[in-house]
Amino acid sequence: MNEGREEIEKNIEVDINWWSYREFVDEVISGLKTMHYLLIASAALLMFACLAASFGANGYQVINF
């Protein structure tokens, strides 16, 4: 396969990037898993920040306008 690619590149003077469907699927799945873990961590951080903010000096006071 490599020889065929080199022959085509010599004759046509272009660069050809070969890719594999299986590698593409694996990369997409890996990216989605990473985003999944980051989303869980972000949600936990947001919940912790809201909980910490509710214990502030004026966390439970009602402001009447």
PDBQT receptor file of N, H, CA, C and O in Angstrom, charges set to zero:
ATOM      1  N   MET A   1       0.829  -1.192   0.000  1.00  0.00    +0.000 N 
ATOM      2  CA  MET A   1       0.000   0.000   0.000  1.00  0.00    +0.000 C 
ATOM      3  C   MET A   1       0.872   1.253   0.000  1.00  0.00    +0.000 C 
ATOM      4  O   MET A   1       0.547   2.231  -0.674  1.00  0.00    +0.000 OA
ATOM      5  N   ASN A   2       1.959   1.234   0.739  1.00  0.00    +0.000 N 
ATOM      6  H   ASN A   2       2.223   0.440   1.286  1.00  0.00    +0.000 HD
ATOM      7  CA  ASN A   2       2.853   2.385   0.796  1.00  0.00    +0.000 C 
ATOM      8  C   ASN A   2       3.493   2.648  -0.560  1.00  0.00    +0.000 C 
ATOM      9  O   ASN A   2       3.674   3.800  -0.955  1.00  0.00    +0.000 OA
ATOM     10  N   GLU A   3       3.838   1.568  -1.278  1.00  0.00    +0.000 N 
ATOM     11  H   GLU A   3       3.691   0.632  -0.958  1.00  0.00    +0.000 HD
ATOM     12  CA  GLU A   3       4.460   1.718  -2.591  1.00  0.00    +0.000 C 
ATOM     13  C   GLU A   3       3.494   2.375  -3.570  1.00  0.00    +0.000 C 
ATOM     14  O   GLU A   3       3.892   3.222  -4.369  1.00  0.00    +0.000 OA
ATOM     15  N   GLY A   4       2.233   1.985  -3.504  1.00  0.00    +0.000 N 
ATOM     16  H   GLY A   4       1.910   1.297  -2.854  1.00  0.00    +0.000 HD
ATOM     17  CA  GLY A   4       1.230   2.579  -4.380  1.00  0.00    +0.000 C 
ATOM     18  C   GLY A   4       1.052   4.059  -4.106  1.00  0.00    +0.000 C 
ATOM     19  O   GLY A   4       0.892   4.854  -5.032  1.00  0.00    +0.000 OA
ATOM     20  N   ARG A   5       1.080   4.424  -2.849  1.00  0.00    +0.000 N 
ATOM     21  H   ARG A   5       1.210   3.778  -2.097  1.00  0.00    +0.000 HD
ATOM     22  CA  ARG A   5       0.936   5.834  -2.475  1.00  0.00    +0.000 C 
ATOM     23  C   ARG A   5       2.119   6.642  -2.987  1.00  0.00    +0.000 C 
ATOM     24  O   ARG A   5       1.943   7.734  -3.527  1.00  0.00    +0.000 OA
ATOM     25  N   GLU A   6       3.325   6.106  -2.819  1.00  0.00    +0.000 N 
ATOM     26  H   GLU A   6       3.469   5.219  -2.380  1.00  0.00    +0.000 HD
ATOM     27  CA  GLU A   6       4.519   6.811  -3.287  1.00  0.00    +0.000 C 
ATOM     28  C   GLU A   6       4.505   6.974  -4.800  1.00  0.00    +0.000 C 
ATOM     29  O   GLU A   6       4.906   8.017  -5.316  1.00  0.00    +0.000 OA
ATOM     30  N   GLU A   7       4.046   5.951  -5.514  1.00  0.00    +0.000 N 
ATOM     31  H   GLU A   7       3.720   5.104  -5.095  1.00  0.00    +0.000 HD
ATOM     32  CA  GLU A   7       3.966   6.022  -6.973  1.00  0.00    +0.000 C 
ATOM     33  C   GLU A   7       2.986   7.108  -7.413  1.00  0.00    +0.000 C 
ATOM     34  O   GLU A   7       3.269   7.866  -8.340  1.00  0.00    +0.000 OA
ATOM     35  N   ILE A   8       1.844   7.179  -6.752  1.00  0.00    +0.000 N 
ATOM     36  H   ILE A   8       1.614   6.563  -5.999  1.00  0.00    +0.000 HD
ATOM     37  CA  ILE A   8       0.845   8.201  -7.089  1.00  0.00    +0.000 C 
ATOM     38  C   ILE A   8       1.387   9.589  -6.784  1.00  0.00    +0.000 C 
ATOM     39  O   ILE A   8       1.201  10.512  -7.577  1.00  0.00    +0.000 OA
ATOM     40  N   GLU A   9       2.053   9.750  -5.650  1.00  0.00    +0.000 N 
ATOM     41  H   GLU A   9       2.205   9.000  -5.006  1.00  0.00    +0.000 HD
ATOM     42  CA  GLU A   9       2.602  11.057  -5.281  1.00  0.00    +0.000 C 
ATOM     43  C   GLU A   9       3.670  11.517  -6.266  1.00  0.00    +0.000 C 
ATOM     44  O   GLU A   9       3.773  12.711  -6.550  1.00  0.00    +0.000 OA
ATOM     45  N   LYS A  10       4.479  10.572  -6.798  1.00  0.00    +0.000 N 
ATOM     46  H   LYS A  10       4.396   9.602  -6.567  1.00  0.00    +0.000 HD
ATOM     47  CA  LYS A  10       5.501  10.936  -7.782  1.00  0.00    +0.000 C 
ATOM     48  C   LYS A  10       4.869  11.399  -9.089  1.00  0.00    +0.000 C 
ATOM     49  O   LYS A  10       5.275  12.411  -9.660  1.00  0.00    +0.000 OA
ATOM     50  N   ASN A  11       3.881  10.658  -9.553  1.00  0.00    +0.000 N 
ATOM     51  H   ASN A  11       3.551   9.835  -9.090  1.00  0.00    +0.000 HD
ATOM     52  CA  ASN A  11       3.286  10.945 -10.857  1.00  0.00    +0.000 C 
ATOM     53  C   ASN A  11       2.411  12.191 -10.851  1.00  0.00    +0.000 C 
ATOM     54  O   ASN A  11       2.415  12.947 -11.823  1.00  0.00    +0.000 OA
ATOM     55  N   ILE A  12       1.674  12.415  -9.795  1.00  0.00    +0.000 N 
ATOM     56  H   ILE A  12       1.670  11.801  -9.005  1.00  0.00    +0.000 HD
ATOM     57  CA  ILE A  12       0.701  13.501  -9.780  1.00  0.00    +0.000 C 
ATOM     58  C   ILE A  12       1.222  14.719  -9.017  1.00  0.00    +0.000 C 
ATOM     59  O   ILE A  12       0.676  15.813  -9.158  1.00  0.00    +0.000 OA
ATOM     60  N   GLU A  13       2.258  14.544  -8.222  1.00  0.00    +0.000 N 
ATOM     61  H   GLU A  13       2.702  13.655  -8.108  1.00  0.00    +0.000 HD
ATOM     62  CA  GLU A  13       2.839  15.602  -7.398  1.00  0.00    +0.000 C 
ATOM     63  C   GLU A  13       1.829  16.172  -6.401  1.00  0.00    +0.000 C 
ATOM     64  O   GLU A  13       1.641  17.386  -6.319  1.00  0.00    +0.000 OA
ATOM     65  N   VAL A  14       1.198  15.303  -5.664  1.00  0.00    +0.000 N 
ATOM     66  H   VAL A  14       1.351  14.317  -5.730  1.00  0.00    +0.000 HD
ATOM     67  CA  VAL A  14       0.275  15.701  -4.601  1.00  0.00    +0.000 C 
ATOM     68  C   VAL A  14       0.597  14.900  -3.352  1.00  0.00    +0.000 C 
ATOM     69  O   VAL A  14       1.244  13.854  -3.417  1.00  0.00    +0.000 OA
ATOM     70  N   ASP A  15       0.143  15.394  -2.233  1.00  0.00    +0.000 N 
ATOM     71  H   ASP A  15      -0.382  16.243  -2.180  1.00  0.00    +0.000 HD
ATOM     72  CA  ASP A  15       0.262  14.652  -0.980  1.00  0.00    +0.000 C 
ATOM     73  C   ASP A  15      -1.049  13.935  -0.719  1.00  0.00    +0.000 C 
ATOM     74  O   ASP A  15      -2.127  14.515  -0.843  1.00  0.00    +0.000 OA
ATOM     75  N   ILE A  16      -0.941  12.676  -0.360  1.00  0.00    +0.000 N 
ATOM     76  H   ILE A  16      -0.065  12.205  -0.260  1.00  0.00    +0.000 HD
ATOM     77  CA  ILE A  16      -2.131  11.886  -0.055  1.00  0.00    +0.000 C 
ATOM     78  C   ILE A  16      -2.038  11.450   1.398  1.00  0.00    +0.000 C 
ATOM     79  O   ILE A  16      -1.045  10.853   1.814  1.00  0.00    +0.000 OA
ATOM     80  N   ASN A  17      -3.062  11.747   2.158  1.00  0.00    +0.000 N 
ATOM     81  H   ASN A  17      -3.869  12.232   1.821  1.00  0.00    +0.000 HD
ATOM     82  CA  ASN A  17      -3.128  11.324   3.554  1.00  0.00    +0.000 C 
ATOM     83  C   ASN A  17      -4.068  10.135   3.658  1.00  0.00    +0.000 C 
ATOM     84  O   ASN A  17      -5.263  10.256   3.391  1.00  0.00    +0.000 OA
ATOM     85  N   TRP A  18      -3.539   9.009   4.039  1.00  0.00    +0.000 N 
ATOM     86  H   TRP A  18      -2.568   8.910   4.256  1.00  0.00    +0.000 HD
ATOM     87  CA  TRP A  18      -4.358   7.812   4.210  1.00  0.00    +0.000 C 
ATOM     88  C   TRP A  18      -4.935   7.826   5.609  1.00  0.00    +0.000 C 
ATOM     89  O   TRP A  18      -4.260   8.233   6.555  1.00  0.00    +0.000 OA
ATOM     90  N   TRP A  19      -6.147   7.397   5.750  1.00  0.00    +0.000 N 
ATOM     91  H   TRP A  19      -6.696   7.067   4.981  1.00  0.00    +0.000 HD
ATOM     92  CA  TRP A  19      -6.767   7.323   7.059  1.00  0.00    +0.000 C 
ATOM     93  C   TRP A  19      -7.554   6.030   7.142  1.00  0.00    +0.000 C 
ATOM     94  O   TRP A  19      -7.979   5.464   6.135  1.00  0.00    +0.000 OA
ATOM     95  N   SER A  20      -7.728   5.592   8.350  1.00  0.00    +0.000 N 
ATOM     96  H   SER A  20      -7.382   6.051   9.167  1.00  0.00    +0.000 HD
ATOM     97  CA  SER A  20      -8.432   4.344   8.604  1.00  0.00    +0.000 C 
ATOM     98  C   SER A  20      -9.759   4.649   9.289  1.00  0.00    +0.000 C 
ATOM     99  O   SER A  20      -9.826   5.459  10.213  1.00  0.00    +0.000 OA
ATOM    100  N   TYR A  21     -10.793   4.000   8.827  1.00  0.00    +0.000 N 
ATOM    101  H   TYR A  21     -10.739   3.342   8.076  1.00  0.00    +0.000 HD
ATOM    102  CA  TYR A  21     -12.107   4.187   9.443  1.00  0.00    +0.000 C 
ATOM    103  C   TYR A  21     -12.074   3.765  10.905  1.00  0.00    +0.000 C 
ATOM    104  O   TYR A  21     -12.654   4.437  11.757  1.00  0.00    +0.000 OA
ATOM    105  N   ARG A  22     -11.404   2.663  11.201  1.00  0.00    +0.000 N 
ATOM    106  H   ARG A  22     -10.932   2.116  10.509  1.00  0.00    +0.000 HD
ATOM    107  CA  ARG A  22     -11.320   2.154  12.575  1.00  0.00    +0.000 C 
ATOM    108  C   ARG A  22     -10.591   3.156  13.470  1.00  0.00    +0.000 C 
ATOM    109  O   ARG A  22     -11.023   3.401  14.596  1.00  0.00    +0.000 OA
ATOM    110  N   GLU A  23      -9.501   3.734  12.988  1.00  0.00    +0.000 N 
ATOM    111  H   GLU A  23      -9.150   3.535  12.073  1.00  0.00    +0.000 HD
ATOM    112  CA  GLU A  23      -8.780   4.739  13.779  1.00  0.00    +0.000 C 
ATOM    113  C   GLU A  23      -9.649   5.970  14.016  1.00  0.00    +0.000 C 
ATOM    114  O   GLU A  23      -9.636   6.543  15.106  1.00  0.00    +0.000 OA
ATOM    115  N   PHE A  24     -10.401   6.375  12.998  1.00  0.00    +0.000 N 
ATOM    116  H   PHE A  24     -10.411   5.910  12.113  1.00  0.00    +0.000 HD
ATOM    117  CA  PHE A  24     -11.293   7.523  13.132  1.00  0.00    +0.000 C 
ATOM    118  C   PHE A  24     -12.341   7.271  14.207  1.00  0.00    +0.000 C 
ATOM    119  O   PHE A  24     -12.591   8.133  15.049  1.00  0.00    +0.000 OA
ATOM    120  N   VAL A  25     -12.952   6.092  14.180  1.00  0.00    +0.000 N 
ATOM    121  H   VAL A  25     -12.749   5.391  13.496  1.00  0.00    +0.000 HD
ATOM    122  CA  VAL A  25     -13.970   5.740  15.173  1.00  0.00    +0.000 C 
ATOM    123  C   VAL A  25     -13.360   5.719  16.568  1.00  0.00    +0.000 C 
ATOM    124  O   VAL A  25     -13.963   6.221  17.517  1.00  0.00    +0.000 OA
ATOM    125  N   ASP A  26     -12.177   5.146  16.699  1.00  0.00    +0.000 N 
ATOM    126  H   ASP A  26     -11.687   4.739  15.929  1.00  0.00    +0.000 HD
ATOM    127  CA  ASP A  26     -11.511   5.093  18.006  1.00  0.00    +0.000 C 
ATOM    128  C   ASP A  26     -11.193   6.492  18.532  1.00  0.00    +0.000 C 
ATOM    129  O   ASP A  26     -11.351   6.753  19.725  1.00  0.00    +0.000 OA
ATOM    130  N   GLU A  27     -10.750   7.387  17.661  1.00  0.00    +0.000 N 
ATOM    131  H   GLU A  27     -10.622   7.175  16.692  1.00  0.00    +0.000 HD
ATOM    132  CA  GLU A  27     -10.448   8.759  18.080  1.00  0.00    +0.000 C 
ATOM    133  C   GLU A  27     -11.706   9.505  18.510  1.00  0.00    +0.000 C 
ATOM    134  O   GLU A  27     -11.681  10.253  19.487  1.00  0.00    +0.000 OA
ATOM    135  N   VAL A  28     -12.805   9.305  17.784  1.00  0.00    +0.000 N 
ATOM    136  H   VAL A  28     -12.825   8.698  16.990  1.00  0.00    +0.000 HD
ATOM    137  CA  VAL A  28     -14.062   9.967  18.148  1.00  0.00    +0.000 C 
ATOM    138  C   VAL A  28     -14.558   9.454  19.491  1.00  0.00    +0.000 C 
ATOM    139  O   VAL A  28     -14.980  10.244  20.336  1.00  0.00    +0.000 OA
ATOM    140  N   ILE A  29     -14.514   8.151  19.700  1.00  0.00    +0.000 N 
ATOM    141  H   ILE A  29     -14.171   7.509  19.014  1.00  0.00    +0.000 HD
ATOM    142  CA  ILE A  29     -14.960   7.574  20.971  1.00  0.00    +0.000 C 
ATOM    143  C   ILE A  29     -14.083   8.072  22.117  1.00  0.00    +0.000 C 
ATOM    144  O   ILE A  29     -14.588   8.393  23.193  1.00  0.00    +0.000 OA
ATOM    145  N   SER A  30     -12.786   8.136  21.891  1.00  0.00    +0.000 N 
ATOM    146  H   SER A  30     -12.376   7.875  21.017  1.00  0.00    +0.000 HD
ATOM    147  CA  SER A  30     -11.872   8.635  22.922  1.00  0.00    +0.000 C 
ATOM    148  C   SER A  30     -12.182  10.090  23.270  1.00  0.00    +0.000 C 
ATOM    149  O   SER A  30     -12.178  10.463  24.443  1.00  0.00    +0.000 OA
ATOM    150  N   GLY A  31     -12.447  10.900  22.268  1.00  0.00    +0.000 N 
ATOM    151  H   GLY A  31     -12.451  10.596  21.315  1.00  0.00    +0.000 HD
ATOM    152  CA  GLY A  31     -12.794  12.298  22.514  1.00  0.00    +0.000 C 
ATOM    153  C   GLY A  31     -14.092  12.447  23.273  1.00  0.00    +0.000 C 
ATOM    154  O   GLY A  31     -14.202  13.293  24.161  1.00  0.00    +0.000 OA
ATOM    155  N   LEU A  32     -15.082  11.632  22.932  1.00  0.00    +0.000 N 
ATOM    156  H   LEU A  32     -14.994  10.945  22.210  1.00  0.00    +0.000 HD
ATOM    157  CA  LEU A  32     -16.365  11.697  23.632  1.00  0.00    +0.000 C 
ATOM    158  C   LEU A  32     -16.230  11.259  25.086  1.00  0.00    +0.000 C 
ATOM    159  O   LEU A  32     -16.861  11.840  25.968  1.00  0.00    +0.000 OA
ATOM    160  N   LYS A  33     -15.414  10.241  25.342  1.00  0.00    +0.000 N 
ATOM    161  H   LYS A  33     -14.902   9.769  24.625  1.00  0.00    +0.000 HD
ATOM    162  CA  LYS A  33     -15.190   9.806  26.725  1.00  0.00    +0.000 C 
ATOM    163  C   LYS A  33     -14.515  10.915  27.531  1.00  0.00    +0.000 C 
ATOM    164  O   LYS A  33     -14.880  11.163  28.680  1.00  0.00    +0.000 OA
ATOM    165  N   THR A  34     -13.537  11.576  26.927  1.00  0.00    +0.000 N 
ATOM    166  H   THR A  34     -13.241  11.375  25.993  1.00  0.00    +0.000 HD
ATOM    167  CA  THR A  34     -12.847  12.671  27.608  1.00  0.00    +0.000 C 
ATOM    168  C   THR A  34     -13.819  13.793  27.942  1.00  0.00    +0.000 C 
ATOM    169  O   THR A  34     -13.794  14.325  29.051  1.00  0.00    +0.000 OA
ATOM    170  N   MET A  35     -14.673  14.156  26.994  1.00  0.00    +0.000 N 
ATOM    171  H   MET A  35     -14.693  13.724  26.093  1.00  0.00    +0.000 HD
ATOM    172  CA  MET A  35     -15.655  15.220  27.242  1.00  0.00    +0.000 C 
ATOM    173  C   MET A  35     -16.650  14.794  28.317  1.00  0.00    +0.000 C 
ATOM    174  O   MET A  35     -17.099  15.617  29.113  1.00  0.00    +0.000 OA
ATOM    175  N   HIS A  36     -16.990  13.517  28.337  1.00  0.00    +0.000 N 
ATOM    176  H   HIS A  36     -16.625  12.848  27.690  1.00  0.00    +0.000 HD
ATOM    177  CA  HIS A  36     -17.919  13.009  29.346  1.00  0.00    +0.000 C 
ATOM    178  C   HIS A  36     -17.338  13.198  30.743  1.00  0.00    +0.000 C 
ATOM    179  O   HIS A  36     -18.024  13.670  31.649  1.00  0.00    +0.000 OA
ATOM    180  N   TYR A  37     -16.071  12.827  30.912  1.00  0.00    +0.000 N 
ATOM    181  H   TYR A  37     -15.513  12.444  30.176  1.00  0.00    +0.000 HD
ATOM    182  CA  TYR A  37     -15.437  12.972  32.224  1.00  0.00    +0.000 C 
ATOM    183  C   TYR A  37     -15.281  14.445  32.600  1.00  0.00    +0.000 C 
ATOM    184  O   TYR A  37     -15.457  14.807  33.763  1.00  0.00    +0.000 OA
ATOM    185  N   LEU A  38     -14.957  15.288  31.638  1.00  0.00    +0.000 N 
ATOM    186  H   LEU A  38     -14.815  14.994  30.693  1.00  0.00    +0.000 HD
ATOM    187  CA  LEU A  38     -14.830  16.716  31.928  1.00  0.00    +0.000 C 
ATOM    188  C   LEU A  38     -16.176  17.330  32.286  1.00  0.00    +0.000 C 
ATOM    189  O   LEU A  38     -16.241  18.224  33.129  1.00  0.00    +0.000 OA
ATOM    190  N   LEU A  39     -17.244  16.864  31.661  1.00  0.00    +0.000 N 
ATOM    191  H   LEU A  39     -17.191  16.137  30.976  1.00  0.00    +0.000 HD
ATOM    192  CA  LEU A  39     -18.575  17.368  31.975  1.00  0.00    +0.000 C 
ATOM    193  C   LEU A  39     -18.973  16.986  33.399  1.00  0.00    +0.000 C 
ATOM    194  O   LEU A  39     -19.546  17.804  34.119  1.00  0.00    +0.000 OA
ATOM    195  N   ILE A  40     -18.679  15.765  33.809  1.00  0.00    +0.000 N 
ATOM    196  H   ILE A  40     -18.214  15.101  33.224  1.00  0.00    +0.000 HD
ATOM    197  CA  ILE A  40     -18.985  15.328  35.177  1.00  0.00    +0.000 C 
ATOM    198  C   ILE A  40     -18.192  16.171  36.184  1.00  0.00    +0.000 C 
ATOM    199  O   ILE A  40     -18.742  16.616  37.191  1.00  0.00    +0.000 OA
ATOM    200  N   ALA A  41     -16.907  16.388  35.910  1.00  0.00    +0.000 N 
ATOM    201  H   ALA A  41     -16.461  16.027  35.092  1.00  0.00    +0.000 HD
ATOM    202  CA  ALA A  41     -16.080  17.190  36.816  1.00  0.00    +0.000 C 
ATOM    203  C   ALA A  41     -16.582  18.635  36.876  1.00  0.00    +0.000 C 
ATOM    204  O   ALA A  41     -16.593  19.239  37.949  1.00  0.00    +0.000 OA
ATOM    205  N   SER A  42     -16.992  19.188  35.745  1.00  0.00    +0.000 N 
ATOM    206  H   SER A  42     -16.983  18.698  34.874  1.00  0.00    +0.000 HD
ATOM    207  CA  SER A  42     -17.502  20.564  35.723  1.00  0.00    +0.000 C 
ATOM    208  C   SER A  42     -18.805  20.683  36.499  1.00  0.00    +0.000 C 
ATOM    209  O   SER A  42     -19.013  21.662  37.216  1.00  0.00    +0.000 OA
ATOM    210  N   ALA A  43     -19.682  19.699  36.363  1.00  0.00    +0.000 N 
ATOM    211  H   ALA A  43     -19.514  18.904  35.781  1.00  0.00    +0.000 HD
ATOM    212  CA  ALA A  43     -20.951  19.725  37.097  1.00  0.00    +0.000 C 
ATOM    213  C   ALA A  43     -20.698  19.626  38.601  1.00  0.00    +0.000 C 
ATOM    214  O   ALA A  43     -21.342  20.324  39.384  1.00  0.00    +0.000 OA
ATOM    215  N   ALA A  44     -19.766  18.766  39.008  1.00  0.00    +0.000 N 
ATOM    216  H   ALA A  44     -19.242  18.199  38.372  1.00  0.00    +0.000 HD
ATOM    217  CA  ALA A  44     -19.442  18.636  40.429  1.00  0.00    +0.000 C 
ATOM    218  C   ALA A  44     -18.858  19.939  40.974  1.00  0.00    +0.000 C 
ATOM    219  O   ALA A  44     -19.197  20.354  42.082  1.00  0.00    +0.000 OA
ATOM    220  N   LEU A  45     -17.994  20.577  40.210  1.00  0.00    +0.000 N 
ATOM    221  H   LEU A  45     -17.718  20.240  39.309  1.00  0.00    +0.000 HD
ATOM    222  CA  LEU A  45     -17.405  21.848  40.634  1.00  0.00    +0.000 C 
ATOM    223  C   LEU A  45     -18.473  22.933  40.751  1.00  0.00    +0.000 C 
ATOM    224  O   LEU A  45     -18.451  23.724  41.694  1.00  0.00    +0.000 OA
ATOM    225  N   LEU A  46     -19.395  22.975  39.812  1.00  0.00    +0.000 N 
ATOM    226  H   LEU A  46     -19.413  22.333  39.047  1.00  0.00    +0.000 HD
ATOM    227  CA  LEU A  46     -20.476  23.958  39.859  1.00  0.00    +0.000 C 
ATOM    228  C   LEU A  46     -21.370  23.731  41.076  1.00  0.00    +0.000 C 
ATOM    229  O   LEU A  46     -21.757  24.689  41.746  1.00  0.00    +0.000 OA
ATOM    230  N   MET A  47     -21.698  22.479  41.365  1.00  0.00    +0.000 N 
ATOM    231  H   MET A  47     -21.384  21.701  40.821  1.00  0.00    +0.000 HD
ATOM    232  CA  MET A  47     -22.534  22.178  42.533  1.00  0.00    +0.000 C 
ATOM    233  C   MET A  47     -21.814  22.563  43.823  1.00  0.00    +0.000 C 
ATOM    234  O   MET A  47     -22.433  23.113  44.734  1.00  0.00    +0.000 OA
ATOM    235  N   PHE A  48     -20.520  22.281  43.909  1.00  0.00    +0.000 N 
ATOM    236  H   PHE A  48     -20.017  21.834  43.169  1.00  0.00    +0.000 HD
ATOM    237  CA  PHE A  48     -19.752  22.643  45.096  1.00  0.00    +0.000 C 
ATOM    238  C   PHE A  48     -19.687  24.161  45.257  1.00  0.00    +0.000 C 
ATOM    239  O   PHE A  48     -19.812  24.667  46.372  1.00  0.00    +0.000 OA
ATOM    240  N   ALA A  49     -19.494  24.888  44.165  1.00  0.00    +0.000 N 
ATOM    241  H   ALA A  49     -19.392  24.477  43.259  1.00  0.00    +0.000 HD
ATOM    242  CA  ALA A  49     -19.428  26.348  44.232  1.00  0.00    +0.000 C 
ATOM    243  C   ALA A  49     -20.762  26.933  44.683  1.00  0.00    +0.000 C 
ATOM    244  O   ALA A  49     -20.789  27.868  45.483  1.00  0.00    +0.000 OA
ATOM    245  N   CYS A  50     -21.868  26.392  44.179  1.00  0.00    +0.000 N 
ATOM    246  H   CYS A  50     -21.847  25.633  43.529  1.00  0.00    +0.000 HD
ATOM    247  CA  CYS A  50     -23.190  26.879  44.600  1.00  0.00    +0.000 C 
ATOM    248  C   CYS A  50     -23.441  26.565  46.072  1.00  0.00    +0.000 C 
ATOM    249  O   CYS A  50     -24.002  27.388  46.796  1.00  0.00    +0.000 OA
ATOM    250  N   LEU A  51     -23.032  25.392  46.512  1.00  0.00    +0.000 N 
ATOM    251  H   LEU A  51     -22.576  24.724  45.924  1.00  0.00    +0.000 HD
ATOM    252  CA  LEU A  51     -23.197  25.022  47.913  1.00  0.00    +0.000 C 
ATOM    253  C   LEU A  51     -22.364  25.938  48.805  1.00  0.00    +0.000 C 
ATOM    254  O   LEU A  51     -22.848  26.404  49.837  1.00  0.00    +0.000 OA
ATOM    255  N   ALA A  52     -21.130  26.196  48.420  1.00  0.00    +0.000 N 
ATOM    256  H   ALA A  52     -20.737  25.817  47.582  1.00  0.00    +0.000 HD
ATOM    257  CA  ALA A  52     -20.265  27.077  49.210  1.00  0.00    +0.000 C 
ATOM    258  C   ALA A  52     -20.810  28.499  49.230  1.00  0.00    +0.000 C 
ATOM    259  O   ALA A  52     -20.724  29.172  50.257  1.00  0.00    +0.000 OA
ATOM    260  N   ALA A  53     -21.365  28.966  48.128  1.00  0.00    +0.000 N 
ATOM    261  H   ALA A  53     -21.435  28.420  47.294  1.00  0.00    +0.000 HD
ATOM    262  CA  ALA A  53     -21.912  30.320  48.073  1.00  0.00    +0.000 C 
ATOM    263  C   ALA A  53     -23.161  30.448  48.931  1.00  0.00    +0.000 C 
ATOM    264  O   ALA A  53     -23.463  31.537  49.419  1.00  0.00    +0.000 OA
ATOM    265  N   SER A  54     -23.889  29.359  49.124  1.00  0.00    +0.000 N 
ATOM    266  H   SER A  54     -23.644  28.474  48.727  1.00  0.00    +0.000 HD
ATOM    267  CA  SER A  54     -25.111  29.438  49.927  1.00  0.00    +0.000 C 
ATOM    268  C   SER A  54     -24.807  29.610  51.414  1.00  0.00    +0.000 C 
ATOM    269  O   SER A  54     -25.687  30.004  52.179  1.00  0.00    +0.000 OA
ATOM    270  N   PHE A  55     -23.582  29.322  51.830  1.00  0.00    +0.000 N 
ATOM    271  H   PHE A  55     -22.867  29.002  51.208  1.00  0.00    +0.000 HD
ATOM    272  CA  PHE A  55     -23.200  29.501  53.229  1.00  0.00    +0.000 C 
ATOM    273  C   PHE A  55     -22.517  30.842  53.473  1.00  0.00    +0.000 C 
ATOM    274  O   PHE A  55     -21.942  31.055  54.541  1.00  0.00    +0.000 OA
ATOM    275  N   GLY A  56     -22.572  31.732  52.516  1.00  0.00    +0.000 N 
ATOM    276  H   GLY A  56     -23.039  31.559  51.649  1.00  0.00    +0.000 HD
ATOM    277  CA  GLY A  56     -21.951  33.048  52.660  1.00  0.00    +0.000 C 
ATOM    278  C   GLY A  56     -22.676  33.886  53.702  1.00  0.00    +0.000 C 
ATOM    279  O   GLY A  56     -23.657  33.440  54.298  1.00  0.00    +0.000 OA
ATOM    280  N   ALA A  57     -22.187  35.100  53.918  1.00  0.00    +0.000 N 
ATOM    281  H   ALA A  57     -21.390  35.462  53.434  1.00  0.00    +0.000 HD
ATOM    282  CA  ALA A  57     -22.739  35.991  54.944  1.00  0.00    +0.000 C 
ATOM    283  C   ALA A  57     -24.208  36.292  54.697  1.00  0.00    +0.000 C 
ATOM    284  O   ALA A  57     -24.988  36.337  55.649  1.00  0.00    +0.000 OA
ATOM    285  N   ASN A  58     -24.600  36.493  53.477  1.00  0.00    +0.000 N 
ATOM    286  H   ASN A  58     -23.967  36.456  52.704  1.00  0.00    +0.000 HD
ATOM    287  CA  ASN A  58     -25.985  36.817  53.154  1.00  0.00    +0.000 C 
ATOM    288  C   ASN A  58     -26.647  35.696  52.350  1.00  0.00    +0.000 C 
ATOM    289  O   ASN A  58     -27.551  35.955  51.557  1.00  0.00    +0.000 OA
ATOM    290  N   GLY A  59     -26.215  34.485  52.545  1.00  0.00    +0.000 N 
ATOM    291  H   GLY A  59     -25.480  34.274  53.190  1.00  0.00    +0.000 HD
ATOM    292  CA  GLY A  59     -26.694  33.371  51.730  1.00  0.00    +0.000 C 
ATOM    293  C   GLY A  59     -28.167  33.071  51.880  1.00  0.00    +0.000 C 
ATOM    294  O   GLY A  59     -28.814  32.683  50.907  1.00  0.00    +0.000 OA
ATOM    295  N   TYR A  60     -28.727  33.241  53.087  1.00  0.00    +0.000 N 
ATOM    296  H   TYR A  60     -28.202  33.556  53.877  1.00  0.00    +0.000 HD
ATOM    297  CA  TYR A  60     -30.127  32.877  53.307  1.00  0.00    +0.000 C 
ATOM    298  C   TYR A  60     -31.018  34.087  53.558  1.00  0.00    +0.000 C 
ATOM    299  O   TYR A  60     -32.199  33.921  53.863  1.00  0.00    +0.000 OA
ATOM    300  N   GLN A  61     -30.498  35.265  53.439  1.00  0.00    +0.000 N 
ATOM    301  H   GLN A  61     -29.538  35.399  53.191  1.00  0.00    +0.000 HD
ATOM    302  CA  GLN A  61     -31.309  36.452  53.687  1.00  0.00    +0.000 C 
ATOM    303  C   GLN A  61     -32.112  36.805  52.445  1.00  0.00    +0.000 C 
ATOM    304  O   GLN A  61     -31.636  36.685  51.316  1.00  0.00    +0.000 OA
ATOM    305  N   VAL A  62     -33.323  37.237  52.681  1.00  0.00    +0.000 N 
ATOM    306  H   VAL A  62     -33.710  37.334  53.598  1.00  0.00    +0.000 HD
ATOM    307  CA  VAL A  62     -34.197  37.650  51.591  1.00  0.00    +0.000 C 
ATOM    308  C   VAL A  62     -34.069  39.151  51.430  1.00  0.00    +0.000 C 
ATOM    309  O   VAL A  62     -34.137  39.896  52.408  1.00  0.00    +0.000 OA
ATOM    310  N   ILE A  63     -33.884  39.589  50.210  1.00  0.00    +0.000 N 
ATOM    311  H   ILE A  63     -33.829  38.984  49.416  1.00  0.00    +0.000 HD
ATOM    312  CA  ILE A  63     -33.774  41.019  49.939  1.00  0.00    +0.000 C 
ATOM    313  C   ILE A  63     -35.128  41.510  49.458  1.00  0.00    +0.000 C 
ATOM    314  O   ILE A  63     -35.643  41.032  48.447  1.00  0.00    +0.000 OA
ATOM    315  N   ASN A  64     -35.706  42.462  50.177  1.00  0.00    +0.000 N 
ATOM    316  H   ASN A  64     -35.288  42.851  50.998  1.00  0.00    +0.000 HD
ATOM    317  CA  ASN A  64     -36.981  43.055  49.773  1.00  0.00    +0.000 C 
ATOM    318  C   ASN A  64     -36.705  44.330  48.999  1.00  0.00    +0.000 C 
ATOM    319  O   ASN A  64     -35.958  45.197  49.452  1.00  0.00    +0.000 OA
ATOM    320  N   PHE A  65     -37.298  44.431  47.858  1.00  0.00    +0.000 N 
ATOM    321  H   PHE A  65     -37.904  43.726  47.491  1.00  0.00    +0.000 HD
ATOM    322  CA  PHE A  65     -37.105  45.623  47.030  1.00  0.00    +0.000 C 
ATOM    323  C   PHE A  65     -38.205  46.599  47.243  1.00  0.00    +0.000 C 
ATOM    324  O   PHE A  65     -38.212  47.666  46.629  1.00  0.00    +0.000 OA
TER     325      PHE A  65
